[in-house]
């Protein structure tokens, strides 16, 4: 089976569980990053809170980077659950 195949998350109960955990983590990170960006934006309205706003943007950016990491982690997890020969066939 190919990597990044959207049908892979239903292959087995272990696949479903891994997908669910990663989706929860992805959603928490996505929400947190968005919240930090909104709060950081509000902090830019006053000059004395600009420094804190900048740090919230930096942390939010790191969280957005973690989103891709979660997807890669999920795909590696699928590979561990599958037969590695499936990757070369796909």
RARAMO-V772805 format. One record per helix or strand of 3 or more residues. SS is the DSSP state (H for helix, E for strand). FROM is the first residue (numbers start at 1). TO is the last residue. If there is no record, write none. Layout:
SS|FROM|TO / SS|FROM|TO
//
This chain:
H|6|10 / H|13|43 / H|47|81 / H|85|89
//
